[in-house]
């Protein structure tokens, strides 16, 4: 390994630590209350090292959001591939997607959404990232559920209805601790997708639970 490769490896490790620290700080304090000093301390790097990679807080926030969404897209792609291969049920994919929206993905994006509502600069950063995220999920979903039964538009509507429902449940969970209700809502939605022809009835594990 050359000195250049060693340096590049260290740089990538530093950036990964900064990305993780940024997400942790956003979850703990929110975007507005998080400073680059907080993030550097959380990452265990000097502020100079942080600024070397991310000159401004705005650039750092954008990079952190992009990193999170890219990782979520890749996770969804791998899960969908397992469904296509027959090693994972369609309903389980929905469960995994729901778990993701209950975790860091939604809580961090909620912080960005709140900031973007009143901050034009934050909105300009969020819109292209969120658009790319949704378009990536739509492309994966289209390949997964594509059939003569539905048009591409219908497939897109089904996915976005699913995402909106999961976002809604995630938002409600902030103030309402009712796991049984959320479980029943998920079962209802799975059955709705099955009845609409987006999942196989033959392999469904939902029917016996409703």
Secondary structure, DSSP 8 states (H G I E B T S, - for coil): --HHHHHHHHHHHHHHHHHHHHHHHHHHH-TTT--HHHHHHHHTS-HHHHHHH-SSHHHHHHHHHHHHHHHHHHHHHHHHHHHHHTSS-HHHHHHHHHHHHHTHHHHHHHHHHHHHHH-HHHHHHHHHHHHHHHHHHHHHHHHHH--TTS-HHHHHHHHHHHHHHHHHHHHHTTT---HHHHHHHHHHHHHHHHHTTSS-STT-SSGGG-
